[in-house]
Amino acid sequence: MKIVVNGEIREFNEGSTLSEILNELSLNGKVMAAAVNMEIVKQDNWSTYTLNDGDKLELLDFVGGG
């Protein structure tokens, strides 16, 4: 299935969970927030949240500074 990840089209296995996608992208532990189709997905649900073909996934990491 095709998922748009931070504006880039990527291919993943059908029925992949958000956690599986993060693992495949080597981003586990680096992402602080995730939104699918503009809806925030709580971290507690990442292991069970299944994405669908055509979903838009935004992955965010918070950076401090000033």
MOPAC internal coordinates of N, CA, C and O (Angstrom, degrees):
PM7 1SCF
backbone

  N    0.0000 0     0.00 0     0.00 0    0    0    0
  C    1.4495 1     0.00 0     0.00 0    1    0    0
  C    1.5161 1   108.83 1     0.00 0    2    1    0
  O    1.2310 1   120.85 1   -25.14 1    3    2    1
  N    1.3195 1   115.98 1   154.86 1    3    2    1
  C    1.4568 1   121.22 1  -179.83 1    5    3    2
  C    1.5211 1   109.67 1  -104.55 1    6    5    3
  O    1.2310 1   121.33 1   -50.63 1    7    6    5
  N    1.3360 1   115.07 1   129.37 1    7    6    5
  C    1.4592 1   123.38 1   178.07 1    9    7    6
  C    1.5287 1   107.27 1  -124.58 1   10    9    7
  O    1.2310 1   120.22 1   -40.55 1   11   10    9
  N    1.3150 1   117.19 1   139.45 1   11   10    9
  C    1.4620 1   121.03 1   174.97 1   13   11   10
  C    1.5303 1   106.71 1   -91.66 1   14   13   11
  O    1.2310 1   120.68 1   -66.87 1   15   14   13
  N    1.3308 1   116.31 1   113.13 1   15   14   13
  C    1.4583 1   122.20 1  -178.42 1   17   15   14
  C    1.5225 1   108.19 1  -108.70 1   18   17   15
  O    1.2310 1   120.74 1   -66.83 1   19   18   17
  N    1.3300 1   116.19 1   113.17 1   19   18   17
  C    1.4639 1   122.11 1  -178.14 1   21   19   18
  C    1.5280 1   111.27 1    47.23 1   22   21   19
  O    1.2310 1   121.12 1  -136.36 1   23   22   21
  N    1.3332 1   115.46 1    43.64 1   23   22   21
  C    1.4551 1   121.33 1   175.24 1   25   23   22
  C    1.5131 1   115.79 1    88.29 1   26   25   23
  O    1.2310 1   119.54 1   176.56 1   27   26   25
  N    1.3273 1   118.48 1    -3.44 1   27   26   25
  C    1.4597 1   122.70 1  -177.71 1   29   27   26
  C    1.5257 1   109.60 1  -114.11 1   30   29   27
  O    1.2310 1   120.03 1   -50.21 1   31   30   29
  N    1.3364 1   117.56 1   129.79 1   31   30   29
  C    1.4648 1   121.62 1   179.49 1   33   31   30
  C    1.5223 1   109.05 1   -74.95 1   34   33   31
  O    1.2310 1   121.44 1   -52.89 1   35   34   33
  N    1.3368 1   114.85 1   127.11 1   35   34   33
  C    1.4719 1   121.32 1   179.99 1   37   35   34
  C    1.5271 1   109.00 1  -129.88 1   38   37   35
  O    1.2310 1   120.22 1   -26.55 1   39   38   37
  N    1.3270 1   117.18 1   153.45 1   39   38   37
  C    1.4628 1   123.60 1   178.61 1   41   39   38
  C    1.5317 1   109.94 1  -102.35 1   42   41   39
  O    1.2310 1   120.93 1   -46.17 1   43   42   41
  N    1.3253 1   115.83 1   133.83 1   43   42   41
  C    1.4682 1   122.24 1   177.48 1   45   43   42
  C    1.5247 1   108.77 1  -137.93 1   46   45   43
  O    1.2310 1   120.83 1   -16.21 1   47   46   45
  N    1.3276 1   116.02 1   163.79 1   47   46   45
  C    1.4599 1   121.29 1   176.43 1   49   47   46
  C    1.5163 1   110.32 1   -67.76 1   50   49   47
  O    1.2310 1   120.58 1   -35.72 1   51   50   49
  N    1.3308 1   116.50 1   144.28 1   51   50   49
  C    1.4628 1   121.24 1   175.69 1   53   51   50
  C    1.5284 1   109.00 1   -56.11 1   54   53   51
  O    1.2310 1   120.65 1   -40.62 1   55   54   53
  N    1.3199 1   116.37 1   139.38 1   55   54   53
  C    1.4594 1   121.57 1   176.40 1   57   55   54
  C    1.5155 1   115.11 1    76.98 1   58   57   55
  O    1.2310 1   120.03 1  -166.30 1   59   58   57
  N    1.3358 1   117.55 1    13.70 1   59   58   57
  C    1.4726 1   120.54 1   179.04 1   61   59   58
  C    1.5209 1   110.25 1   -65.85 1   62   61   59
  O    1.2310 1   121.45 1   -40.19 1   63   62   61
  N    1.3349 1   114.83 1   139.81 1   63   62   61
  C    1.4644 1   119.64 1   174.66 1   65   63   62
  C    1.5256 1   108.92 1   -86.72 1   66   65   63
  O    1.2310 1   121.35 1   -14.42 1   67   66   65
  N    1.3096 1   115.02 1   165.58 1   67   66   65
  C    1.4548 1   120.24 1   178.03 1   69   67   66
  C    1.5306 1   110.52 1   -59.21 1   70   69   67
  O    1.2310 1   119.81 1   138.65 1   71   70   69
  N    1.3153 1   117.98 1   -41.35 1   71   70   69
  C    1.4783 1   121.12 1   177.96 1   73   71   70
  C    1.5204 1   111.67 1   -62.04 1   74   73   71
  O    1.2310 1   120.14 1   138.80 1   75   74   73
  N    1.3328 1   117.33 1   -41.20 1   75   74   73
  C    1.4670 1   120.78 1   179.27 1   77   75   74
  C    1.5220 1   110.83 1   -64.16 1   78   77   75
  O    1.2310 1   120.65 1   140.48 1   79   78   77
  N    1.3189 1   116.37 1   -39.52 1   79   78   77
  C    1.4676 1   119.95 1   178.45 1   81   79   78
  C    1.5222 1   110.43 1   -65.46 1   82   81   79
  O    1.2310 1   120.12 1   137.14 1   83   82   81
  N    1.3272 1   117.38 1   -42.86 1   83   82   81
  C    1.4677 1   120.45 1   177.39 1   85   83   82
  C    1.5243 1   110.84 1   -61.12 1   86   85   83
  O    1.2310 1   120.12 1   139.03 1   87   86   85
  N    1.3308 1   117.37 1   -40.97 1   87   86   85
  C    1.4660 1   120.92 1   176.75 1   89   87   86
  C    1.5162 1   111.07 1   -61.22 1   90   89   87
  O    1.2310 1   120.87 1   134.39 1   91   90   89
  N    1.3355 1   115.95 1   -45.61 1   91   90   89
  C    1.4634 1   120.21 1  -178.96 1   93   91   90
  C    1.5238 1   112.11 1   -63.21 1   94   93   91
  O    1.2310 1   120.63 1   147.10 1   95   94   93
  N    1.3242 1   116.40 1   -32.90 1   95   94   93
  C    1.4651 1   121.48 1   178.83 1   97   95   94
  C    1.5304 1   112.43 1   -87.68 1   98   97   95
  O    1.2310 1   119.99 1  -177.33 1   99   98   97
  N    1.3339 1   117.62 1     2.67 1   99   98   97
  C    1.4714 1   123.69 1  -177.62 1  101   99   98
  C    1.5236 1   111.49 1    57.02 1  102  101   99
  O    1.2310 1   120.53 1  -138.91 1  103  102  101
  N    1.3330 1   116.60 1    41.09 1  103  102  101
  C    1.4617 1   121.26 1  -178.21 1  105  103  102
  C    1.5290 1   112.98 1  -115.74 1  106  105  103
  O    1.2310 1   119.87 1  -173.69 1  107  106  105
  N    1.3243 1   117.86 1     6.31 1  107  106  105
  C    1.4637 1   119.41 1   178.54 1  109  107  106
  C    1.5196 1   110.18 1   -59.65 1  110  109  107
  O    1.2310 1   120.68 1   -49.18 1  111  110  109
  N    1.3118 1   116.30 1   130.82 1  111  110  109
  C    1.4567 1   121.56 1  -179.19 1  113  111  110
  C    1.5215 1   113.90 1    84.79 1  114  113  111
  O    1.2310 1   119.89 1   170.93 1  115  114  113
  N    1.3191 1   117.81 1    -9.07 1  115  114  113
  C    1.4608 1   121.38 1  -178.75 1  117  115  114
  C    1.5224 1   112.52 1  -103.76 1  118  117  115
  O    1.2310 1   120.42 1   159.18 1  119  118  117
  N    1.3234 1   116.81 1   -20.82 1  119  118  117
  C    1.4614 1   121.68 1  -177.36 1  121  119  118
  C    1.5260 1   109.05 1   -94.84 1  122  121  119
  O    1.2310 1   120.85 1   -48.81 1  123  122  121
  N    1.3215 1   115.98 1   131.19 1  123  122  121
  C    1.4599 1   121.20 1  -179.00 1  125  123  122
  C    1.5296 1   112.21 1   -98.42 1  126  125  123
  O    1.2310 1   120.30 1   152.74 1  127  126  125
  N    1.3387 1   117.02 1   -27.26 1  127  126  125
  C    1.4558 1   120.96 1  -178.16 1  129  127  126
  C    1.5165 1   108.95 1  -148.41 1  130  129  127
  O    1.2310 1   121.40 1   -30.84 1  131  130  129
  N    1.3392 1   114.92 1   149.16 1  131  130  129
  C    1.4632 1   120.47 1   178.43 1  133  131  130
  C    1.5188 1   108.75 1  -138.00 1  134  133  131
  O    1.2310 1   121.54 1   -40.01 1  135  134  133
  N    1.3171 1   114.66 1   139.99 1  135  134  133
  C    1.4675 1   120.65 1   176.03 1  137  135  134
  C    1.5286 1   107.92 1  -129.36 1  138  137  135
  O    1.2310 1   121.30 1   -45.47 1  139  138  137
  N    1.3219 1   115.12 1   134.53 1  139  138  137
  C    1.4571 1   121.36 1   176.02 1  141  139  138
  C    1.5225 1   106.92 1  -114.85 1  142  141  139
  O    1.2310 1   121.15 1   -58.77 1  143  142  141
  N    1.3224 1   115.40 1   121.23 1  143  142  141
  C    1.4704 1   120.86 1  -178.48 1  145  143  142
  C    1.5237 1   111.22 1    52.46 1  146  145  143
  O    1.2310 1   121.39 1  -136.39 1  147  146  145
  N    1.3348 1   114.94 1    43.61 1  147  146  145
  C    1.4721 1   123.79 1   175.71 1  149  147  146
  C    1.5344 1   113.74 1    71.59 1  150  149  147
  O    1.2310 1   119.70 1  -167.52 1  151  150  149
  N    1.3313 1   118.18 1    12.48 1  151  150  149
  C    1.4657 1   122.48 1   177.10 1  153  151  150
  C    1.5209 1   108.67 1  -113.63 1  154  153  151
  O    1.2310 1   120.66 1   -55.81 1  155  154  153
  N    1.3396 1   116.35 1   124.19 1  155  154  153
  C    1.4678 1   120.62 1   179.06 1  157  155  154
  C    1.5277 1   109.67 1   -65.14 1  158  157  155
  O    1.2310 1   121.05 1   -43.63 1  159  158  157
  N    1.3307 1   115.59 1   136.37 1  159  158  157
  C    1.4645 1   122.03 1   174.96 1  161  159  158
  C    1.5243 1   106.86 1  -110.20 1  162  161  159
  O    1.2310 1   120.54 1   -59.36 1  163  162  161
  N    1.3315 1   116.57 1   120.64 1  163  162  161
  C    1.4692 1   120.61 1  -179.59 1  165  163  162
  C    1.5209 1   110.56 1   -64.78 1  166  165  163
  O    1.2310 1   121.02 1   -36.04 1  167  166  165
  N    1.3328 1   115.66 1   143.96 1  167  166  165
  C    1.4677 1   120.93 1  -178.81 1  169  167  166
  C    1.5259 1   112.16 1   -55.96 1  170  169  167
  O    1.2310 1   119.94 1   146.67 1  171  170  169
  N    1.3174 1   117.73 1   -33.33 1  171  170  169
  C    1.4647 1   120.79 1   179.30 1  173  171  170
  C    1.5230 1   112.06 1   -60.91 1  174  173  171
  O    1.2310 1   120.09 1   158.17 1  175  174  173
  N    1.3208 1   117.43 1   -21.83 1  175  174  173
  C    1.4659 1   121.66 1  -175.96 1  177  175  174
  C    1.5275 1   113.56 1  -101.99 1  178  177  175
  O    1.2310 1   119.56 1   177.73 1  179  178  177
  N    1.3261 1   118.44 1    -2.27 1  179  178  177
  C    1.4597 1   121.10 1  -175.00 1  181  179  178
  C    1.5237 1   112.57 1   -59.79 1  182  181  179
  O    1.2310 1   119.54 1   144.81 1  183  182  181
  N    1.3257 1   118.49 1   -35.19 1  183  182  181
  C    1.4646 1   120.78 1  -176.64 1  185  183  182
  C    1.5248 1   112.33 1   -74.84 1  186  185  183
  O    1.2310 1   119.82 1   163.22 1  187  186  185
  N    1.3301 1   117.94 1   -16.78 1  187  186  185
  C    1.4606 1   120.88 1  -179.04 1  189  187  186
  C    1.5260 1   113.23 1  -115.68 1  190  189  187
  O    1.2310 1   119.91 1   170.21 1  191  190  189
  N    1.3299 1   117.77 1    -9.79 1  191  190  189
  C    1.4640 1   121.35 1  -177.74 1  193  191  190
  C    1.5240 1   109.25 1   -78.28 1  194  193  191
  O    1.2310 1   120.71 1   -65.37 1  195  194  193
  N    1.3270 1   116.25 1   114.63 1  195  194  193
  C    1.4562 1   122.56 1  -178.20 1  197  195  194
  C    1.5214 1   110.16 1   -96.46 1  198  197  195
  O    1.2310 1   120.90 1   -48.03 1  199  198  197
  N    1.3254 1   115.88 1   131.97 1  199  198  197
  C    1.4571 1   120.58 1   178.23 1  201  199  198
  C    1.5223 1   110.15 1   -91.98 1  202  201  199
  O    1.2310 1   121.41 1   -21.48 1  203  202  201
  N    1.3282 1   114.92 1   158.52 1  203  202  201
  C    1.4558 1   122.10 1  -179.12 1  205  203  202
  C    1.5251 1   110.37 1  -119.83 1  206  205  203
  O    1.2310 1   121.04 1   -22.05 1  207  206  205
  N    1.3169 1   115.62 1   157.95 1  207  206  205
  C    1.4520 1   121.36 1   178.41 1  209  207  206
  C    1.5275 1   109.62 1   -54.19 1  210  209  207
  O    1.2310 1   120.71 1   -49.44 1  211  210  209
  N    1.3291 1   116.24 1   130.56 1  211  210  209
  C    1.4571 1   121.64 1   177.97 1  213  211  210
  C    1.5157 1   115.10 1    90.23 1  214  213  211
  O    1.2310 1   119.82 1   175.48 1  215  214  213
  N    1.3419 1   117.95 1    -4.52 1  215  214  213
  C    1.4672 1   120.08 1   177.87 1  217  215  214
  C    1.5243 1   110.24 1   -62.22 1  218  217  215
  O    1.2310 1   121.40 1   -26.90 1  219  218  217
  N    1.3347 1   114.93 1   153.10 1  219  218  217
  C    1.4595 1   121.65 1   175.33 1  221  219  218
  C    1.5208 1   107.72 1  -111.39 1  222  221  219
  O    1.2310 1   120.97 1   -62.75 1  223  222  221
  N    1.3231 1   115.76 1   117.25 1  223  222  221
  C    1.4610 1   122.99 1  -176.08 1  225  223  222
  C    1.5236 1   109.30 1  -110.16 1  226  225  223
  O    1.2310 1   121.03 1   -55.20 1  227  226  225
  N    1.3190 1   115.64 1   124.80 1  227  226  225
  C    1.4562 1   121.68 1   175.07 1  229  227  226
  C    1.5231 1   107.84 1  -112.71 1  230  229  227
  O    1.2310 1   120.70 1   -55.09 1  231  230  229
  N    1.3221 1   116.26 1   124.91 1  231  230  229
  C    1.4623 1   122.04 1   179.78 1  233  231  230
  C    1.5224 1   108.37 1  -112.50 1  234  233  231
  O    1.2310 1   121.13 1   -50.56 1  235  234  233
  N    1.3259 1   115.45 1   129.44 1  235  234  233
  C    1.4630 1   120.56 1  -174.47 1  237  235  234
  C    1.5174 1   111.18 1  -122.86 1  238  237  235
  O    1.2310 1   120.85 1   -35.63 1  239  238  237
  N    1.3153 1   115.98 1   144.37 1  239  238  237
  C    1.4508 1   123.77 1   173.32 1  241  239  238
  C    1.5145 1   106.26 1  -128.28 1  242  241  239
  O    1.2310 1   120.37 1   -47.19 1  243  242  241
  N    1.3152 1   116.90 1   132.81 1  243  242  241
  C    1.4532 1   120.26 1  -178.31 1  245  243  242
  C    1.5275 1   109.89 1   -88.13 1  246  245  243
  O    1.2310 1   121.08 1   -46.14 1  247  246  245
  N    1.3240 1   115.54 1   133.86 1  247  246  245
  C    1.4493 1   121.98 1  -178.76 1  249  247  246
  C    1.5279 1   108.41 1  -120.28 1  250  249  247
  O    1.2310 1   121.04 1   -50.73 1  251  250  249
  N    1.3110 1   115.61 1   129.27 1  251  250  249
  C    1.4645 1   119.90 1   177.74 1  253  251  250
  C    1.5211 1   110.72 1   -84.65 1  254  253  251
  O    1.2310 1   121.17 1   -18.32 1  255  254  253
  N    1.2893 1   115.36 1   161.68 1  255  254  253
  C    1.4512 1   119.14 1   178.54 1  257  255  254
  C    1.5146 1   109.56 1   165.46 1  258  257  255
  O    1.2310 1   121.48 1     3.61 1  259  258  257
  N    1.2901 1   114.78 1  -176.39 1  259  258  257
  C    1.4453 1   115.34 1   179.41 1  261  259  258
  C    1.4815 1   113.96 1  -178.82 1  262  261  259
  O    1.2310 1   120.10 1   180.00 1  263  262  261

